[in-house]
Amino acid sequence: MVKGMINGMEANFLIDTGASRSVFDPTVIGKFIENPEFTKKPGITAGVGSSELESSTFIIHTLAFGDIEIHDYEAVALDLENIHESYRKLGLPSIDGIIGGDLLYKLRATLNYRLRKIRFTKPRSQSKTNK
C-alpha cells in the first residue's frame, strides 16, 4: 500500500505487480472526480480473481506520488467490490486504486521486497499529456 494523490486529494493505492493496467473502482473514484465521464471498453476484462468483468476508461486530471505528477492519465474503471469487501473483513485500510504494470513501468518503479519499499522516478519525458 502506498499513499498518493488523485486530483489533489490523498488516496491509498495497492501495488499489484501482476496487473498489466492500473485500475480504479467507478464508485470510489467519485470521491475524487465530480461526474467522471466513463467510456465503455469493448470486450471483457479478465484477471481480477477469476471473474470476467466489463471495464471502461476515464481521465484523471492529476495523479501524484510525492513530487511526481502525471497529467490527464487515461485510467481504467473496474468493479473492485470483491477487493473492498475482503479488506473490510480483514480490517485493512480501504483502497482508492490499484497500481499495475503500466504505472510501475512509466514511473520506473524499483521495489525492495526485503525493506518493503517502493521508489518511483520521474518519467523521462514529462509532457502535458501522459497516458
Rosetta constraint file for C-alpha pairs under 8 A:
AtomPair CA 1 CA 12 HARMONIC 6.64 0.50
AtomPair CA 1 CA 13 HARMONIC 5.43 0.50
AtomPair CA 1 CA 14 HARMONIC 4.54 0.50
AtomPair CA 1 CA 15 HARMONIC 6.09 0.50
AtomPair CA 2 CA 12 HARMONIC 5.93 0.50
AtomPair CA 2 CA 13 HARMONIC 5.22 0.50
AtomPair CA 2 CA 14 HARMONIC 6.51 0.50
AtomPair CA 2 CA 15 HARMONIC 7.42 0.50
AtomPair CA 3 CA 10 HARMONIC 6.94 0.50
AtomPair CA 3 CA 11 HARMONIC 5.77 0.50
AtomPair CA 3 CA 12 HARMONIC 4.85 0.50
AtomPair CA 3 CA 13 HARMONIC 6.11 0.50
AtomPair CA 3 CA 65 HARMONIC 7.17 0.50
AtomPair CA 4 CA 10 HARMONIC 5.80 0.50
AtomPair CA 4 CA 11 HARMONIC 5.26 0.50
AtomPair CA 4 CA 12 HARMONIC 6.38 0.50
AtomPair CA 4 CA 13 HARMONIC 7.07 0.50
AtomPair CA 4 CA 63 HARMONIC 7.52 0.50
AtomPair CA 4 CA 64 HARMONIC 5.63 0.50
AtomPair CA 4 CA 65 HARMONIC 4.65 0.50
AtomPair CA 4 CA 66 HARMONIC 6.89 0.50
AtomPair CA 5 CA 9 HARMONIC 5.09 0.50
AtomPair CA 5 CA 10 HARMONIC 4.49 0.50
AtomPair CA 5 CA 11 HARMONIC 5.27 0.50
AtomPair CA 5 CA 62 HARMONIC 7.79 0.50
AtomPair CA 5 CA 63 HARMONIC 5.76 0.50
AtomPair CA 5 CA 64 HARMONIC 4.94 0.50
AtomPair CA 5 CA 65 HARMONIC 6.45 0.50
AtomPair CA 6 CA 10 HARMONIC 6.52 0.50
AtomPair CA 6 CA 11 HARMONIC 6.37 0.50
AtomPair CA 6 CA 32 HARMONIC 6.26 0.50
AtomPair CA 6 CA 60 HARMONIC 7.21 0.50
AtomPair CA 6 CA 62 HARMONIC 5.97 0.50
AtomPair CA 6 CA 63 HARMONIC 4.87 0.50
AtomPair CA 6 CA 64 HARMONIC 6.58 0.50
AtomPair CA 7 CA 32 HARMONIC 6.38 0.50
AtomPair CA 7 CA 33 HARMONIC 7.53 0.50
AtomPair CA 7 CA 60 HARMONIC 7.08 0.50
AtomPair CA 7 CA 61 HARMONIC 6.20 0.50
AtomPair CA 7 CA 62 HARMONIC 4.78 0.50
AtomPair CA 7 CA 63 HARMONIC 6.26 0.50
AtomPair CA 8 CA 62 HARMONIC 7.21 0.50
AtomPair CA 8 CA 63 HARMONIC 7.96 0.50
AtomPair CA 8 CA 64 HARMONIC 7.93 0.50
AtomPair CA 9 CA 32 HARMONIC 6.84 0.50
AtomPair CA 11 CA 95 HARMONIC 7.48 0.50
AtomPair CA 11 CA 96 HARMONIC 5.76 0.50
AtomPair CA 11 CA 97 HARMONIC 7.84 0.50
AtomPair CA 12 CA 94 HARMONIC 7.11 0.50
AtomPair CA 12 CA 95 HARMONIC 5.01 0.50
AtomPair CA 12 CA 96 HARMONIC 5.26 0.50
AtomPair CA 12 CA 97 HARMONIC 6.79 0.50
AtomPair CA 13 CA 95 HARMONIC 5.61 0.50
AtomPair CA 13 CA 96 HARMONIC 5.83 0.50
AtomPair CA 13 CA 97 HARMONIC 4.92 0.50
AtomPair CA 13 CA 98 HARMONIC 5.37 0.50
AtomPair CA 13 CA 99 HARMONIC 6.40 0.50
AtomPair CA 14 CA 95 HARMONIC 6.49 0.50
AtomPair CA 14 CA 97 HARMONIC 6.44 0.50
AtomPair CA 14 CA 98 HARMONIC 4.73 0.50
AtomPair CA 14 CA 99 HARMONIC 6.05 0.50
AtomPair CA 15 CA 98 HARMONIC 5.91 0.50
AtomPair CA 15 CA 99 HARMONIC 4.93 0.50
AtomPair CA 15 CA 100 HARMONIC 6.51 0.50
AtomPair CA 16 CA 98 HARMONIC 6.54 0.50
AtomPair CA 16 CA 99 HARMONIC 5.94 0.50
AtomPair CA 16 CA 100 HARMONIC 5.25 0.50
AtomPair CA 16 CA 101 HARMONIC 7.64 0.50
AtomPair CA 17 CA 99 HARMONIC 7.96 0.50
AtomPair CA 17 CA 100 HARMONIC 5.85 0.50
AtomPair CA 17 CA 101 HARMONIC 6.10 0.50
AtomPair CA 17 CA 104 HARMONIC 7.92 0.50
AtomPair CA 18 CA 100 HARMONIC 7.03 0.50
AtomPair CA 18 CA 101 HARMONIC 7.21 0.50
AtomPair CA 19 CA 47 HARMONIC 7.71 0.50
AtomPair CA 19 CA 99 HARMONIC 7.86 0.50
AtomPair CA 19 CA 100 HARMONIC 4.73 0.50
AtomPair CA 19 CA 101 HARMONIC 5.86 0.50
AtomPair CA 20 CA 100 HARMONIC 5.44 0.50
AtomPair CA 20 CA 101 HARMONIC 4.62 0.50
AtomPair CA 20 CA 102 HARMONIC 6.15 0.50
AtomPair CA 21 CA 76 HARMONIC 7.52 0.50
AtomPair CA 21 CA 99 HARMONIC 7.28 0.50
AtomPair CA 21 CA 100 HARMONIC 4.70 0.50
AtomPair CA 21 CA 101 HARMONIC 5.57 0.50
AtomPair CA 21 CA 102 HARMONIC 5.21 0.50
AtomPair CA 21 CA 103 HARMONIC 7.48 0.50
AtomPair CA 22 CA 75 HARMONIC 6.99 0.50
AtomPair CA 22 CA 76 HARMONIC 6.71 0.50
AtomPair CA 22 CA 97 HARMONIC 7.35 0.50
AtomPair CA 22 CA 98 HARMONIC 5.36 0.50
AtomPair CA 22 CA 99 HARMONIC 4.47 0.50
AtomPair CA 22 CA 100 HARMONIC 4.20 0.50
AtomPair CA 22 CA 101 HARMONIC 6.93 0.50
AtomPair CA 22 CA 102 HARMONIC 6.49 0.50
AtomPair CA 22 CA 103 HARMONIC 6.69 0.50
AtomPair CA 23 CA 75 HARMONIC 6.49 0.50
AtomPair CA 23 CA 76 HARMONIC 4.92 0.50
AtomPair CA 23 CA 77 HARMONIC 5.68 0.50
AtomPair CA 23 CA 78 HARMONIC 6.27 0.50
AtomPair CA 23 CA 97 HARMONIC 5.88 0.50
AtomPair CA 23 CA 98 HARMONIC 5.25 0.50
AtomPair CA 23 CA 99 HARMONIC 6.81 0.50
AtomPair CA 23 CA 100 HARMONIC 7.43 0.50
AtomPair CA 24 CA 28 HARMONIC 7.44 0.50
AtomPair CA 24 CA 29 HARMONIC 6.63 0.50
AtomPair CA 24 CA 75 HARMONIC 7.21 0.50
AtomPair CA 24 CA 76 HARMONIC 6.19 0.50
AtomPair CA 24 CA 77 HARMONIC 4.88 0.50
AtomPair CA 24 CA 78 HARMONIC 6.01 0.50
AtomPair CA 24 CA 79 HARMONIC 7.84 0.50
AtomPair CA 24 CA 80 HARMONIC 7.56 0.50
AtomPair CA 24 CA 96 HARMONIC 6.66 0.50
AtomPair CA 24 CA 97 HARMONIC 4.58 0.50
AtomPair CA 24 CA 98 HARMONIC 6.40 0.50
AtomPair CA 25 CA 29 HARMONIC 6.10 0.50
AtomPair CA 25 CA 77 HARMONIC 5.46 0.50
AtomPair CA 25 CA 78 HARMONIC 5.21 0.50
AtomPair CA 25 CA 79 HARMONIC 5.20 0.50
AtomPair CA 25 CA 80 HARMONIC 5.44 0.50
AtomPair CA 25 CA 81 HARMONIC 7.78 0.50
AtomPair CA 25 CA 96 HARMONIC 7.31 0.50
AtomPair CA 25 CA 97 HARMONIC 6.92 0.50
AtomPair CA 26 CA 30 HARMONIC 6.92 0.50
AtomPair CA 26 CA 77 HARMONIC 5.37 0.50
AtomPair CA 26 CA 78 HARMONIC 6.43 0.50
AtomPair CA 26 CA 79 HARMONIC 6.63 0.50
AtomPair CA 28 CA 32 HARMONIC 7.94 0.50
AtomPair CA 28 CA 96 HARMONIC 6.39 0.50
AtomPair CA 29 CA 33 HARMONIC 6.13 0.50
AtomPair CA 29 CA 36 HARMONIC 7.89 0.50
AtomPair CA 29 CA 96 HARMONIC 7.15 0.50
AtomPair CA 30 CA 34 HARMONIC 5.87 0.50
AtomPair CA 30 CA 35 HARMONIC 6.84 0.50
AtomPair CA 30 CA 36 HARMONIC 6.97 0.50
AtomPair CA 33 CA 60 HARMONIC 7.69 0.50
AtomPair CA 36 CA 58 HARMONIC 6.74 0.50
AtomPair CA 36 CA 59 HARMONIC 7.69 0.50
AtomPair CA 37 CA 58 HARMONIC 5.84 0.50
AtomPair CA 37 CA 59 HARMONIC 7.68 0.50
AtomPair CA 38 CA 56 HARMONIC 5.87 0.50
AtomPair CA 38 CA 57 HARMONIC 5.48 0.50
AtomPair CA 38 CA 58 HARMONIC 4.94 0.50
AtomPair CA 38 CA 77 HARMONIC 7.86 0.50
AtomPair CA 39 CA 56 HARMONIC 5.17 0.50
AtomPair CA 39 CA 57 HARMONIC 5.16 0.50
AtomPair CA 39 CA 58 HARMONIC 6.39 0.50
AtomPair CA 40 CA 54 HARMONIC 7.98 0.50
AtomPair CA 40 CA 55 HARMONIC 6.28 0.50
AtomPair CA 40 CA 56 HARMONIC 4.08 0.50
AtomPair CA 40 CA 57 HARMONIC 6.48 0.50
AtomPair CA 41 CA 54 HARMONIC 7.45 0.50
AtomPair CA 41 CA 55 HARMONIC 5.73 0.50
AtomPair CA 41 CA 56 HARMONIC 4.80 0.50
AtomPair CA 41 CA 57 HARMONIC 6.87 0.50
AtomPair CA 43 CA 54 HARMONIC 7.05 0.50
AtomPair CA 44 CA 52 HARMONIC 6.08 0.50
AtomPair CA 44 CA 53 HARMONIC 5.60 0.50
AtomPair CA 44 CA 54 HARMONIC 5.09 0.50
AtomPair CA 44 CA 55 HARMONIC 7.09 0.50
AtomPair CA 45 CA 52 HARMONIC 5.66 0.50
AtomPair CA 45 CA 53 HARMONIC 5.15 0.50
AtomPair CA 45 CA 54 HARMONIC 5.84 0.50
AtomPair CA 45 CA 55 HARMONIC 6.38 0.50
AtomPair CA 46 CA 50 HARMONIC 7.20 0.50
AtomPair CA 46 CA 51 HARMONIC 6.32 0.50
AtomPair CA 46 CA 52 HARMONIC 4.68 0.50
AtomPair CA 46 CA 53 HARMONIC 6.35 0.50
AtomPair CA 47 CA 51 HARMONIC 6.83 0.50
AtomPair CA 47 CA 52 HARMONIC 7.18 0.50
AtomPair CA 48 CA 52 HARMONIC 7.53 0.50
AtomPair CA 53 CA 78 HARMONIC 7.32 0.50
AtomPair CA 53 CA 79 HARMONIC 7.58 0.50
AtomPair CA 54 CA 78 HARMONIC 7.05 0.50
AtomPair CA 55 CA 76 HARMONIC 6.76 0.50
AtomPair CA 55 CA 77 HARMONIC 5.66 0.50
AtomPair CA 55 CA 78 HARMONIC 5.11 0.50
AtomPair CA 55 CA 79 HARMONIC 7.85 0.50
AtomPair CA 56 CA 76 HARMONIC 5.76 0.50
AtomPair CA 56 CA 77 HARMONIC 5.19 0.50
AtomPair CA 56 CA 78 HARMONIC 7.00 0.50
AtomPair CA 57 CA 74 HARMONIC 6.44 0.50
AtomPair CA 57 CA 75 HARMONIC 5.42 0.50
AtomPair CA 57 CA 76 HARMONIC 4.47 0.50
AtomPair CA 57 CA 77 HARMONIC 5.63 0.50
AtomPair CA 58 CA 74 HARMONIC 5.72 0.50
AtomPair CA 58 CA 75 HARMONIC 5.40 0.50
AtomPair CA 58 CA 76 HARMONIC 6.55 0.50
AtomPair CA 58 CA 77 HARMONIC 7.12 0.50
AtomPair CA 59 CA 72 HARMONIC 5.80 0.50
AtomPair CA 59 CA 73 HARMONIC 5.55 0.50
AtomPair CA 59 CA 74 HARMONIC 4.71 0.50
AtomPair CA 59 CA 75 HARMONIC 5.86 0.50
AtomPair CA 60 CA 71 HARMONIC 7.33 0.50
AtomPair CA 60 CA 72 HARMONIC 5.51 0.50
AtomPair CA 60 CA 73 HARMONIC 5.18 0.50
AtomPair CA 60 CA 74 HARMONIC 6.53 0.50
AtomPair CA 60 CA 75 HARMONIC 6.65 0.50
AtomPair CA 61 CA 70 HARMONIC 7.99 0.50
AtomPair CA 61 CA 71 HARMONIC 5.33 0.50
AtomPair CA 61 CA 72 HARMONIC 4.36 0.50
AtomPair CA 61 CA 73 HARMONIC 6.42 0.50
AtomPair CA 62 CA 69 HARMONIC 6.50 0.50
AtomPair CA 62 CA 70 HARMONIC 5.72 0.50
AtomPair CA 62 CA 71 HARMONIC 4.71 0.50
AtomPair CA 62 CA 72 HARMONIC 6.28 0.50
AtomPair CA 62 CA 73 HARMONIC 7.24 0.50
AtomPair CA 63 CA 69 HARMONIC 5.68 0.50
AtomPair CA 63 CA 70 HARMONIC 5.15 0.50
AtomPair CA 63 CA 71 HARMONIC 6.51 0.50
AtomPair CA 63 CA 73 HARMONIC 7.28 0.50
AtomPair CA 64 CA 68 HARMONIC 5.50 0.50
AtomPair CA 64 CA 69 HARMONIC 4.29 0.50
AtomPair CA 64 CA 70 HARMONIC 6.22 0.50
AtomPair CA 65 CA 69 HARMONIC 6.59 0.50
AtomPair CA 65 CA 120 HARMONIC 7.83 0.50
AtomPair CA 68 CA 121 HARMONIC 7.64 0.50
AtomPair CA 68 CA 122 HARMONIC 5.86 0.50
AtomPair CA 70 CA 126 HARMONIC 7.72 0.50
AtomPair CA 70 CA 129 HARMONIC 7.79 0.50
AtomPair CA 70 CA 130 HARMONIC 5.97 0.50
AtomPair CA 71 CA 128 HARMONIC 6.26 0.50
AtomPair CA 71 CA 129 HARMONIC 5.59 0.50
AtomPair CA 71 CA 130 HARMONIC 5.69 0.50
AtomPair CA 71 CA 131 HARMONIC 7.96 0.50
AtomPair CA 72 CA 128 HARMONIC 7.77 0.50
AtomPair CA 72 CA 129 HARMONIC 5.50 0.50
AtomPair CA 72 CA 130 HARMONIC 6.17 0.50
AtomPair CA 72 CA 131 HARMONIC 6.86 0.50
AtomPair CA 73 CA 129 HARMONIC 7.36 0.50
AtomPair CA 73 CA 130 HARMONIC 5.88 0.50
AtomPair CA 73 CA 131 HARMONIC 4.85 0.50
AtomPair CA 74 CA 131 HARMONIC 5.62 0.50
AtomPair CA 80 CA 84 HARMONIC 6.38 0.50
AtomPair CA 81 CA 85 HARMONIC 6.01 0.50
AtomPair CA 82 CA 86 HARMONIC 6.27 0.50
AtomPair CA 83 CA 87 HARMONIC 6.22 0.50
AtomPair CA 84 CA 88 HARMONIC 6.21 0.50
AtomPair CA 84 CA 94 HARMONIC 6.59 0.50
AtomPair CA 84 CA 95 HARMONIC 7.20 0.50
AtomPair CA 85 CA 89 HARMONIC 6.26 0.50
AtomPair CA 86 CA 90 HARMONIC 6.27 0.50
AtomPair CA 87 CA 91 HARMONIC 6.05 0.50
AtomPair CA 87 CA 92 HARMONIC 4.99 0.50
AtomPair CA 87 CA 93 HARMONIC 6.84 0.50
AtomPair CA 87 CA 94 HARMONIC 6.61 0.50
AtomPair CA 88 CA 92 HARMONIC 6.10 0.50
AtomPair CA 88 CA 93 HARMONIC 7.61 0.50
AtomPair CA 88 CA 94 HARMONIC 7.35 0.50
AtomPair CA 99 CA 103 HARMONIC 6.33 0.50
AtomPair CA 99 CA 104 HARMONIC 7.05 0.50
AtomPair CA 100 CA 104 HARMONIC 6.18 0.50
AtomPair CA 101 CA 105 HARMONIC 5.80 0.50
AtomPair CA 102 CA 106 HARMONIC 6.14 0.50
AtomPair CA 103 CA 107 HARMONIC 5.77 0.50
AtomPair CA 104 CA 108 HARMONIC 5.92 0.50
AtomPair CA 104 CA 109 HARMONIC 5.04 0.50
AtomPair CA 104 CA 120 HARMONIC 7.87 0.50
AtomPair CA 105 CA 109 HARMONIC 6.36 0.50
AtomPair CA 106 CA 123 HARMONIC 6.10 0.50
AtomPair CA 107 CA 120 HARMONIC 5.25 0.50
AtomPair CA 107 CA 121 HARMONIC 5.33 0.50
AtomPair CA 107 CA 122 HARMONIC 5.91 0.50
AtomPair CA 107 CA 123 HARMONIC 5.61 0.50
AtomPair CA 108 CA 120 HARMONIC 5.84 0.50
AtomPair CA 108 CA 121 HARMONIC 5.46 0.50
AtomPair CA 108 CA 122 HARMONIC 7.49 0.50
AtomPair CA 108 CA 123 HARMONIC 7.08 0.50
AtomPair CA 109 CA 118 HARMONIC 6.61 0.50
AtomPair CA 109 CA 119 HARMONIC 5.51 0.50
AtomPair CA 109 CA 120 HARMONIC 4.62 0.50
AtomPair CA 109 CA 121 HARMONIC 6.60 0.50
AtomPair CA 110 CA 118 HARMONIC 5.62 0.50
AtomPair CA 110 CA 119 HARMONIC 5.15 0.50
AtomPair CA 110 CA 120 HARMONIC 6.61 0.50
AtomPair CA 111 CA 116 HARMONIC 7.53 0.50
AtomPair CA 111 CA 117 HARMONIC 5.99 0.50
AtomPair CA 111 CA 118 HARMONIC 4.52 0.50
AtomPair CA 111 CA 119 HARMONIC 6.55 0.50
AtomPair CA 112 CA 116 HARMONIC 5.69 0.50
AtomPair CA 112 CA 117 HARMONIC 5.19 0.50
AtomPair CA 112 CA 118 HARMONIC 6.19 0.50
AtomPair CA 113 CA 117 HARMONIC 6.63 0.50
AtomPair CA 122 CA 126 HARMONIC 7.65 0.50
AtomPair CA 126 CA 130 HARMONIC 7.09 0.50
